[in-house]
Amino acid sequence: MNNAYSAYKKQSISTLTPMEIVVKLYDEAEKQINIAIVSIEGKNYETANKCLQKSQDIVNALRSVLDMSIPISTQLDALYDFFNRQLIAANVKKDIQILKELLPMLAELRDAFSQVANMPKTQVG
């Protein structure tokens, strides 16, 4: 059963467009930050650390694929740098407030990418 689920999951990911993958990455970053918040509240700092490191990895992955020849990439690069610094600060300080401030920013970007992902191909670039 587990092998069937793994095969299904691999197939579903391989059929995603690049923009849909970006949306999934934002979803996962938000999920990890929410788990980190709950973990910090429960004083489970090891889990919080792992989740925040995963969030940093996702932000760094998003940052690494920016096409800097596209003007908006400069702004996204600055935002990703900010997110990364905030995630590090929140992890070091175990500061839930920093994380709660990041969540709506990530959600707004995810929603913007989601709208682009759902546009008919004739309207996108």
MOPE-V428468 format. One record per residue. N is the residue number from 1. RES is the residue in three letters. SS is DSSP state (h for helix, s for strand, l for the rest). Layout:
n:res:ss
N:RES:SS
N:RES:SS
This chain:
n:res:ss
1:MET:l
2:ASN:h
3:ASN:h
4:ALA:h
5:TYR:h
6:SER:h
7:ALA:h
8:TYR:h
9:LYS:h
10:LYS:h
11:GLN:h
12:SER:h
13:ILE:h
14:SER:h
15:THR:l
16:LEU:l
17:THR:l
18:PRO:h
19:MET:h
20:GLU:h
21:ILE:h
22:VAL:h
23:VAL:h
24:LYS:h
25:LEU:h
26:TYR:h
27:ASP:h
28:GLU:h
29:ALA:h
30:GLU:h
31:LYS:h
32:GLN:h
33:ILE:h
34:ASN:h
35:ILE:h
36:ALA:h
37:ILE:h
38:VAL:h
39:SER:h
40:ILE:h
41:GLU:h
42:GLY:l
43:LYS:l
44:ASN:l
45:TYR:h
46:GLU:h
47:THR:h
48:ALA:h
49:ASN:h
50:LYS:h
51:CYS:h
52:LEU:h
53:GLN:h
54:LYS:h
55:SER:h
56:GLN:h
57:ASP:h
58:ILE:h
59:VAL:h
60:ASN:h
61:ALA:h
62:LEU:h
63:ARG:h
64:SER:h
65:VAL:l
66:LEU:l
67:ASP:l
68:MET:l
69:SER:l
70:ILE:l
71:PRO:l
72:ILE:h
73:SER:h
74:THR:h
75:GLN:h
76:LEU:h
77:ASP:h
78:ALA:h
79:LEU:h
80:TYR:h
81:ASP:h
82:PHE:h
83:PHE:h
84:ASN:h
85:ARG:h
86:GLN:h
87:LEU:h
88:ILE:h
89:ALA:h
90:ALA:h
91:ASN:h
92:VAL:h
93:LYS:h
94:LYS:l
95:ASP:l
96:ILE:h
97:GLN:h
98:ILE:h
99:LEU:h
100:LYS:h
101:GLU:h
102:LEU:h
103:LEU:h
104:PRO:h
105:MET:h
106:LEU:h
107:ALA:h
108:GLU:h
109:LEU:h
110:ARG:h
111:ASP:h
112:ALA:h
113:PHE:h
114:SER:h
115:GLN:h
116:VAL:h
117:ALA:h
118:ASN:l
119:MET:l
120:PRO:l
121:LYS:l
122:THR:l
123:GLN:l
124:VAL:l
125:GLY:l
